[in-house]
């Protein structure tokens, strides 16, 4: 299956050639999934042990899923910030926070060292919509500065925020100098291109995995009666795990997100809101997230569907939010608008661990995967070489199944989303 039509596929600058799998193989490590989790794992393995025989299998195209069509916001932290009900000590929570900060830095390090052309722009505003949000924002900044020792974030009043961005919709903001934005598909393809420099590492597109069995080794069955025999396997399927592993599928829910790009808004209109190229996200449960990118295009995301039914007009749906936040810009026609799945977990923390001694899995970044997938890929590569124990902190998360899996899970989630939308409206 080809890429969906979106801003990133229209503007990608990398076109590496990936082979089609035509014969059965044996390898040391087989990675299923060619998104950022899988590609990052392969990249770091190639640095740690270039002599390994590693195979990456992607059903569609490299970066075809959320890795190549997300909002492009490179953020620290986790979608689930509340550790209530989890086993982690405060020191472990702080360690995981620093892990996420290192993830942002690691992506930027890769961009600079590999000279990846992916439109990096630094600077992020987390904005408050209500007085309650403003109070929560101040507490969050206090936690980061005084308990986590993080000095790259500061509080901005509405008047101070106007030095960066202004909107009648927002009351205040946290400005963070570390968080950034990138062209995610170019970043993913740039890493993949680097992997291909090692002839021991193979990446195959159009390689659909049907099933696998794990005993002393892992036997992976594909279409056309092809078989991969591997010592280790990494499952990086995320929202597209489907029936490949039903136990993992119960821990996530694929939900649809929506993004538009506006290419030809006059500069004088953009200047009414944006004082510089910057990334913005708000604190609503059904949040809005947008950015003025390196080419002065407005990339605007918002809304989510748990029913997998798109609005009749995605662009009109997004423009309702644009009218509130960036009044006047809703009159401009979008260059392109698209939707796609991300995988969420019940607690919004990523689900990572071992299925058995031969298989590691990673999934459920809940909208915070652009930075974390790189660092998790590095962690998994180090785990395979017995050099990293961080995975235990992720295994300690308590992940519950989504209720009514396969029967009534979608209706329940639609009801839940309606509840949170109502909460957002009541608090405005």
N, C-alpha and C positions, 0 to 999 in steps of 0.2 A: 504494500500500500504506500502511495506517495505521501509527501507531507501535505498537511492541510494548508490552505491559502491564508497566510497571515503576514504580519509586518516582517517577521524574522526570516521567513522563507523567501520573501520578495527581496530582502536586502542582505542575504548571507554572502560572505566573501570567500568561504572555504568550500571546495568541492572535491574532497578526497575520494579516491576510488576504493570501494569495498567489494571484495569478491563475493560470489554466490557459492554456497556450500554445495559441492557436487559429489562428495565421497565421505564415508565414515572415517572418524579420526580417533586418535588417542592423545591425551594431553595431561598436563599436571593440574591445571586449573581451568574450569569452564565457568564463564560468567554469563548468566542468562539475563538479558536486558541491556540495551545499548543507550540508555539515558545517562544522566550525570553520575548516578551511583555506580553503574557498571563501568563506564568509561574512566571514572576517577580511580576505581579499584585497579583496573588494568594499567592505568598510567603509573600509579605508585608501585605496583608490582614490577613494572619494567625498570623502575629506578632502583628498587631494592635488590631484585634478582633478575637481571636481564637474560639469564640462561634458562629460565623456566619456559615451558611450552604452554602458552595461554591462549584460549579461544574465547571470543566474545560472540554471543549469538543474539541477534536482534530480529524480531519478527517482521518489522517494517523498515524504517530508516533510522540511522543514528540520530538521536535527539528528537525522534518523532513525537513522543509524548510531552508531558508537562515540562520536561527539561528544555525543550526547544521552543515553547510557546507560552511561557509564563509572563508575569508582569515585569520581569527584569529587575526586581528589587533585591539587592544583595544585603541581607539584614542579619544581625546577630540575634541571639535569643531563640526561643522556641514558641510555636503557636500556643502551646499550653504552658503558661507561666506559673500556674498554681500547683505546688507540690503537695497540697493537702491530700491525704490518703495514700501517699507514696512512702517508701521506706528510707529515702535519702536523708542523710544528716545535712546540717547547714553547710558544712565544709564540702560535701559532695555536690550540693546544689551550686555552690560557688564555683567548684571545679567544672561542672557542666556549663555554667555561664561562660567561663573563660574558654572552654572548648568551642563554644559558638562564636566567640570573638576571634579566636584563632582561625576559625573557619573562614570568616570574612577576609582576614589577613592572608590566609593561604591562597584563596582565589586570586587576590590582587598580586601576590607573589608569583603565581603561575603566569598571570597575564604579562607581567613585566619580564620575567625570565625567559618565557617562550615567545615573547613579542606577539601575543595573540591580539588581533584586531577585533575588539568587541566593545568599543565605545564606552570605556570606563569613565564614569563621572562620580565624584565623591560628594557626600553630604546628604543628610536625610532629616526630615521633619516628621515626628510623631505628633499628631495634632489632636486637641481635645474639642469636643462638640458641646459638652455640657459642663456645668459647675462640678458635678460628680467626677467627670473625666479629669477635670483640672486638678482636683484634689488627689485623685489616683496617680496622675502624672507626677505631681510633686513628691509623693511617697515613693514612686518608682525611681525617680532620679536620686532621691536620698539613699535608697537601697544600693543603687549602682555606685554612687560616689563614696559613701561612708562605710558600706559593708563589703561590697565586692571590689572596692579599690579601682573603679573604672572612672577615668577622668575625661573621657572624650565626649561626654554628654552634658548639656546644660539646659536650664529652663529658660524659655522665652515667653514674655507676656505678649499680648496681642500687638502692642506697638513695637516691641523688639522683633517679633516675628516678621514684621513688614520689611525688614532689611533683607530678607531672603524670599519671602512669599507672603501674599496677603489674600484673604478671602473673608467675606462677611459671614461665612458659615462656621469658622473656627475661632476659638477663644484664646488658645495658647498652644505652646508646642514644646517638645523636647528636640533640640538640635543635636545631631550626632555626626561627628566628623569622620568616623570610621565607616559607617554604613554607606552604601553606594548603589550604583545601577550599572548594568551591563546588557549587552546583546547576548542572551543566553545560548542561542543556537550557535553563534560564532564561537563562543567559549567552548561549548561541547565539541564542536567539530575541530577546533584548534587543538584540543587535547587529543582527540582521536588521531589527528594527523601526526602528532608527535609519537603516539604509540606505534604507528605503522613503520617508523624508522627502524624498529627492531623486528627482524624477520622471524623471530620465535613467537611473536605475538600476532594473532590473526583476528580480524574483525569481519564477521559475515552479516550482511543484511538479507532480509527475506528468509530468515531461518526460524521457522515456527516450531517451537518445542511442544510435543504432545504429552509426554509423561517422562518420569524418571524413576529409577530404583536405586536405593543406596544400601550397599552391603560393605564389603571391604573397600570397594571403589564405587563410583556413581556411574550408572549407565543411563544415558539421556537419549530418548527416542524422538526423532523428528519426522517430518513429512518425507515422502519418497523412500521410506524404509531406511533412512540414514540413522546411524548411531554414533554418539560421542561417548567414549569411555574416559573418565577423568578421575584423578585422585581426590580432587576437591571440587566443590561446586558452590557458586555464590548466586543466590536468587535476588535479582534486582528488578523485579517486575512491577512492583509498586501497585498503581491503580489497575494494572492489567494482569494481575496474578490469576484471576478467574478460577478455573477448576484445576489449575496445575497443582495447587495445594489449598484444599478447602479450609484447613485449620488456619492458615495465614489469612485467607480471604475473609474469614469471620471477624478478624481483628481490624479490618479497614472498611471504609465505605467510599467508593468513587463518587465524587460530586463534581458538578460542572461549574466552571468559572468563565467569566466573560471579559473580553478586553477589546478596546477600539484604539486605533491610531489615527490621529488627525495631522495631516502633513502640511497643509498650506494655509494655516492660520496666520494672518498678518502679524508682524513683529509688534506693532503698536498695540494690538489686542492682547498678545501674550504678556507684554510689559505691564499691563494693568494688574496682573497677578504674580508673575514670576520675575524676580529681580536677578535671577541667575538660573542656570541649569541645575535642577535639584529634584530629589525624590520625596514624595509625600505619601503618608498613610494616616488614616484616622483611627479612633478608638471605638468605633461602633462595632457591635458583634458582627453584623453584616457590613463589613467595612468597605470603604472606598480607598483605592490606592492608585497613584498616578505619578507621572514624572515628565519633566521637560528634558528630552534626551540630548545627546551630543550634537544632533542635527536640528535642534529646535522643533522637533516633532512632539506633540502631546500624546503620550501613551496612557490611556485611562482604563482602569479595571474596577469592577465592582459587581456586586450581586453574586448569587450562587444558587444552583438548582440541585436539590436532593432527589428530585423526581426524574431527572434526565430528560425533561421536556423543556426545550428552549422557549423563551418568549417569542411571540410572533415576529417581532423585530428586535434583534439584539441591540442594534444601534439606538433605536428609540428608547429602549429600556435604560441603557447607560446614560443617555442624554438627560433623563430625568434627574439623575444625580449631578451631572455637569451643570445643569441650570441652577441648582442650589449652591454649588461650590464655586463654579467659575461662570457666573451669570453673563450671558452674551455669547459665550463660545459654543453654546448648544446649536446655534444657527449654522455652524459650519459642517460640511459633509465629511464623514469619516472616510479615510483612504481605504481602510479595511477593518473588519470586525470579525472576531472569531471566538469560539468556545472550545473547551477541552476539559478533560478530567484531571483532578488531583485526588490523592488518597488521604483521607483523614482517619485518625484513630479516635476512640471515645474520649481519651484524656488529652488529645492533641500533642502528645509527645511521640517522637518516632519510635517505631517498633523494630528492634534490632537484636539479633542473637543467633544461637546455634539451633538447628533442627536435630542434628546428630553430629558425630565427630567429623563428618565429611562435608557438612553443608552449613553455610552461614547465610542469613537472610537480612534484608534491610528494606523497610517500607514505611509508609504513613507519616511523611514529614508535615502534613497538614498545612501546606502553603508556605512553609519555611525551608524549603529544600535547596534553594539555589546555592546558598553558602554551605549548609550542613552536609550536603551530599559529597562535596569535595573532601571535607575533613573525615567523614565516615569512610569514604573510599580509602583514604590514607590509613585510617585505623584498621580497616579490614585487611589491607595489604600487610600491615605490620603484625596483625594477629596471625596470619598465615605463616609468618616467619618467626613467630613466638617472641615478638618484641613489644607487645602492647597489651595492657590489661584494662584499658578504658572501656572495652566492650561490656565488662561486668556491670558498670554503672548503668548502661542502657538495658541490660538484661534484668536489672532490679526494678525497672518500671512495671507496675501492675497494669496490664492491658486486658480489658474486658472485651468479650464478643459484642458485636452490635446485636441488639435484640431482634428476634424474628428473622434471622438470616435466611434469605431465600424465599420468605413467605410474606411477612408484613414489615420488613425493615424499611422499605421506601416510604410507605404511608406514615410510619412512626416518625421518620426523619423530617418529612414534609410538615407534620404537625409541630415538631420541635422547632424547625426553622421559622414557622409562623409565629410561635411564641416569642422567639428572640427578636424578630422584626418588630413585634408589638412592643417589646421592652424598649427597643431603640426609639420608637415613636413616642412612647410615654415619657421617656427621659429627655426628649428634646424640648 
